[in-house]
């Protein structure tokens, strides 16, 4: 199950997916992302709720050949009263393809999905402008 981080290059107004090395564990994830940011003059991408909604709507569009399902995962931080959406799960017929976490972390269950996701992300990005 590969992990990828979505970064944004604001100067060029484009995003990039960088696959994390296998040795990067969740507890070392922040250090790895910070190193990438300093090396490449990029920053991690945080999904707004509006952007997640646009991506979800594109995935569940009835005109698509494959019937995707999109589910939001709600979390509650220990120091907060309210629930917030932490990720978006994408699947086909119960077969999970990818999780999109708010802080730009992608958990990929099907590597073929990455190309499809980047096309959808570009469409959602173009619709909404800079986030």
C-alpha positions in Angstrom: 0.0 0.0 0.0 2.0 3.0 -1.2 1.7 6.4 0.5 2.1 9.5 -1.5 2.1 13.2 -0.5 0.6 15.9 -2.6 2.7 19.0 -2.8 2.0 22.3 -4.5 4.5 24.5 -6.3 2.9 27.9 -6.0 5.4 29.7 -8.3 4.4 27.4 -11.2 0.8 27.0 -9.9 1.0 23.2 -10.2 0.8 20.2 -7.9 2.9 17.1 -7.7 2.6 13.7 -6.1 5.7 12.3 -4.5 5.7 8.7 -3.4 7.1 8.2 0.0 10.0 5.7 0.5 8.9 2.4 2.1 10.9 3.2 5.2 8.9 6.4 6.0 6.5 5.4 8.7 3.6 7.5 9.9 5.6 8.7 12.9 8.4 9.9 10.6 6.1 11.3 7.9 6.2 15.0 9.0 10.0 15.0 9.0 10.0 13.5 5.5 7.5 16.1 4.2 9.4 19.0 5.7 12.7 17.8 4.1 10.9 17.6 0.7 9.6 21.1 1.1 13.0 22.6 1.9 14.7 20.7 -0.9 12.3 21.6 -3.7 10.7 24.9 -2.7 7.2 23.4 -2.5 4.7 23.0 0.2 2.3 20.3 1.3 -1.2 20.7 0.0 -4.1 20.9 2.4 -7.5 20.0 0.9 -10.3 22.5 1.6 -13.7 21.0 2.2 -14.8 22.6 -1.1 -12.0 20.9 -3.0 -12.8 17.5 -1.4 -16.5 18.0 -2.4 -15.6 18.8 -6.0 -13.4 15.7 -6.2 -16.1 13.5 -4.7 -18.7 14.9 -7.1 -16.5 14.2 -10.1 -15.9 10.6 -8.9 -19.6 9.8 -8.4 -20.6 11.5 -11.7 -23.2 9.2 -13.4 -21.6 9.6 -16.8 -18.5 7.8 -15.6 -18.0 4.2 -16.9 -17.2 2.8 -13.5 -19.6 3.4 -10.6 -17.4 4.9 -7.9 -18.5 5.4 -4.3 -17.1 8.3 -2.3 -17.4 8.2 1.5 -16.3 10.9 4.0 -14.6 9.8 7.2 -15.5 12.0 10.2 -13.1 12.4 13.1 -13.2 14.2 16.3 -10.0 15.7 17.7 -9.7 15.2 21.5 -9.5 18.9 22.1 -12.5 19.9 19.9 -16.2 19.6 20.3 -17.2 19.2 16.7 -16.6 16.5 14.1 -14.6 17.3 11.0 -14.0 15.5 7.8 -10.5 14.0 7.8 -10.5 12.0 4.6 -12.4 10.9 1.5 -12.5 7.2 0.7 -12.9 6.2 -3.0 -14.0 2.7 -4.0 -15.7 0.7 -6.8 -18.1 -2.1 -5.8 -16.7 -2.1 -2.3 -13.1 -2.4 -3.5 -11.3 0.6 -2.0 -9.0 2.4 -4.4 -7.7 5.4 -2.5 -8.0 7.5 0.6 -7.4 11.2 0.4 -6.5 12.7 3.7 -7.1 16.4 4.3 -3.3 17.2 4.8 -2.6 15.9 1.3 -1.5 12.4 2.2 -2.8 9.8 -0.2 -3.2 6.1 0.8 -3.2 4.2 -2.5 -4.7 0.7 -2.7 -4.7 0.6 -6.5 -1.8 2.2 -8.2 -3.7 2.5 -11.5 -6.0 4.9 -9.7 -3.3 7.5 -9.4 -3.5 8.6 -13.0 -7.3 8.9 -12.8 -7.1 10.8 -9.6 -4.6 13.3 -11.0 -6.9 14.1 -13.9 -9.8 14.6 -11.6 -7.7 16.7 -9.2 -6.6 18.9 -12.1 -10.3 19.4 -13.2 -11.3 20.2 -9.6 -8.3 22.6 -9.3 -9.1 24.3 -12.6 -12.7 24.9 -11.5 -11.8 26.4 -8.1 -8.6 28.2 -8.8 -5.9 28.5 -6.1 -7.0 27.0 -2.8 
